[in-house]
């Protein structure tokens, strides 16, 4: 039922009807938006459904012809076998991604501060050269990079992977922090300078405390990138020293090749940490990206 009110124009006696749309009623545009969102959600969740139901199937039940069917017998042995195989690699991956994310975040923060608020002659050229690292495919530098690692005598495994992820994370972290610091008022930096603060003190006591939104963005980005990396892991680690992506590949192509249930359970184990990070910190990720998008 609609409600009609009348309003009189100033200086006239004519009444003009004003119709208010009832609240809570779905319009065609809103219905279409919800339908598109629901359809997109279903498309995204279809692979998750196949992974989940297959992880509870036995070797004879996990076949391509029964990929969409529920398990004939729900078993948890696949999850136990996958965890026993991947647990050491998951621990090594955490040892790799946590320091790599933190170190690259702080280096990118310092670079972004210097290039945006403590600029020097040629700062734009330096910034452009740093950004070149984002556009060079890893595959193009893998052979010379491998030779450099061998010449330096670096051991395969977690230490080398930390170093590589820190180095190749600097371009994107510098870009994010520089854009964020561009939105910091000049007056704030000038006030610190007038109080006698140098570059390091200004960064530590003025800029760093207001950088939490960008740190959240960078840490989530670097954590996800390092966790999901497979190329560096294959070149610079072994099955006994590599991260979870290498262990998952060995699980899928090893003795459990015909046991799809174990492989699917392992894939879910491997993707769970990054999924939890986005579920718990997703809103902060979006907020951090938006915080540096407008200069003010």
N, C-alpha and C positions, 0 to 999 in steps of 0.2 A: 504494500500500500504506500503510495507517495503522498507527501505533504506539500500543499501549495500555500504559499504566503504571498501577500501583496505588499508592494512598496510604492510610495507616492514620490514622484519626481518633484524636486524643489520648485515652488511657484506654480504648480499645476495640481489639478484635482484628479488627474488620470491615474488610475491604479495599474501597475505593471505586475503581472504574475511572475513569481520567482519559484522555480521548481528545484527542490533539493533531492539529490539522489540518496536513496536509503543506504546507510552504512552496512557493510558486511556482505553486500550482494556481489557476486562474481561477475565482472564484465567479461566481454569476449576477449579483450587483450590480456587481462589477467589470467583467464583460463588458458589461453594459448601459451603464456609464459610458464605457467605451472606444468603444462603438458610437455613442453620442450625440456624443462628441467628434469621432470620425471623420466622422460625418455633417455636423456643423457645419463642420468644416474643408473638406469638399467643397463645401458651399454657398458658403462664403466664397471659395474658389479658382475657382469657375466663371467669374465675370467676369474674373478675372485670366487664365485660360486663353484666353477669347475675345479679350481685349486682345492677348495675346502672339502668338497664331497669326495674328490679323488684321494685326498690324504687319509681318509678313513676306510679306503677299500683295500682288500687283499690283492695279491698278485693276479689271481684269476679273474677278479672282478674289475680291476682297473684296466679296461681295454678301450680303444677309440670308439667302438660301437656303443659302449655304455658310459660315455663321457658325461652325458647330461643326467643319467639316472642316479638315484640315491643308492648308497651301498646296500648290497644284499645282507651284509653282516658288518656292523660298525666295529672297527678295531682301532686300538690306540698304539699298536706295536710300531706302526710307521713313524709316529711322532717320537717314540723312544729311540728308535734307530737313528732317525735324523738328528736328534739332539746329541746323542752320543758321538756322532760323526762331526757335527758342526760346532759343538761347544768350545773346543780349544781355539778354533778359527775365529769364533765370535769374540772371545777374549782378546785375541791378538788384534782384531779389528778395532775394538774399543781403545786399546793401547795406542793405535795409530791415529784414529780420527779425532780423539779428544785433544791431544797436544797439537796436532796439525791445524785444527780449526782455531784454537786459541792463539797460537803463534801467528798464523796468517792474518787473523783478525786484528791483532795489535799492530803488526807491521803495516797493514792496509790503513789502519786508523792514523798512524803517524804520517804515512805518506800523504793521505788525503788532507790532513791538517796543514802540512807544510806547503802542499801544492795549491791550497785554496785560501788560507788565511795568513801564511807566513811566506808569501810567494817571493821569488827571486827571478833574476833575469834568466830567461830560457826555461821557466817552469812549464809553460805550455808544451814546449818541445819534449821535455822529460816525460810529461804526462802522456803525450802521444806515443812515445817510444814504449812506455810501460803498457799501454793499451794494445800494442802490437802482439803482446803475448796472448791475448784473448782470441786472436784470429788465426794463429798458426796451429794447424791440426797436429794433435799429438802424434799421429802416425808419421808425419813428415819428419819429426825430430827424434824418433825412437831409436834409430840406429846410432846416430852420433851421441845421443844421450846415454845409451848403453855403453858406448866406448868411454865416455867421460867417467861414468860410474866405475868402470873397470880400472881405468887409469888412476883414479883416486883411491882405489882399494876399499871402497865401501862394501860392507857385507849385505848380501841379499836379505830382505825381510823388512821388519817394522821400521828400523832407523832410516833406511834408504827411502822407504815410502813416505815417511813423515817429511823428510827433506824435500822430496819431489812435490808433494801436495802443498807444502808451504810456498815453494817457489812459484808453482803454477797457479796458486790461489791469489798471489799478490795483485795481478791486474784487476780482477773482478772486485776484490776487497777495496783496492785503492779507488776504483770508480765509484763504488757505493758510498764510501766515506767522503770522498771529495764532493759529490753531489749533496750529501747531507750537510757538510760544513759550509757549503755555499749559502745555505739558508740561515746560518748563524749570523746575527747582526754584527756588523763591523764595530759598533760601539762597545760591545762586550769585550772584544779583543783589545781595542784601543784603551779601554779602562784598565785592563790588566797591565798593559804596557806602561801606562802612566803611573801605576802603582809600583813600578820597578820590576815586574815579573818578566823573566826572559822567556825564550821559546819553550823550553822544557817545563818550566813552572806553569806557564799559561796553559800548556797542553794538559798537564797533570791535574791542576786545580780548577781550571775553568772549563776546558773543552771536554775532557774525559767524562766528568760526571753527567753531562747532558748528551752523551753519545750512546746511551743504553739502547734506544730503538734501533740504531744502525748495527750495534753489536749483535742484537738478536737476529736481525736479517742475515748478517754475514755468518754467524755461527751456524744457523740452520742451513744456509746455502753450502757452506764448506763441509759440514757434517754429512749432508746428503751426498754431495759430490764425491767425497773421499770414501764413504761407505759403499757406494754403488760402483766405484771404479773397478774395472777389470783389466784394462790394457796395461797400466803400470804394474798391477799385481802379477800379471803373467810374465812380464819381462824381468821384474826385479824381486821376485820371491820364488820360493819353492813350495811344494805341497805341505811341507812341515813348518814353513815360516810365513806362509801367505795369509791374506785375509779371508773373509768368509766367501767372497765371490769365487776365489780359486777353489776353496773346499766344496762349494756348491757345484761347480762345474765338474769336479772329480766325482762327486756323489752321483750326479746325473749320468756320467759317462763311464762309471766304474762298474763295480760288482753288482750294483743295484740298477743296472741299465733297464732291465725288464720289469722292475718294481716301480711303477709310476707313483704309487702312493708315497713311498719314501721320498722321492724327488719333489713331489708337491708339498709335503710337509716341510722339507728342507727349504723350499722357496719361501714358504710362509714364515719360517723362522728367520730367514735372512732379511726379509722385508719388514719384519715387525718393528725394529728400532726406528727406522725412518718414518714409518707410519705413525708410531706413537709421538715422535717429535712434532709432526705436522698437526696431529690431533690436539696435542697439549699447547703448542705454541703457534698454531696457524694464525690466530687473530693478531698476535704480536708481529708476525712476519708481514702481514698486509699493512698493519699500522706503521711498522718501521719503514716500509717502502714508501708509503704516502707521506711520512713526516719530512722527507727530504725532497719531495716533488715540487713544492712551492716555496719560492724564496720569500722570506718575510722578516 
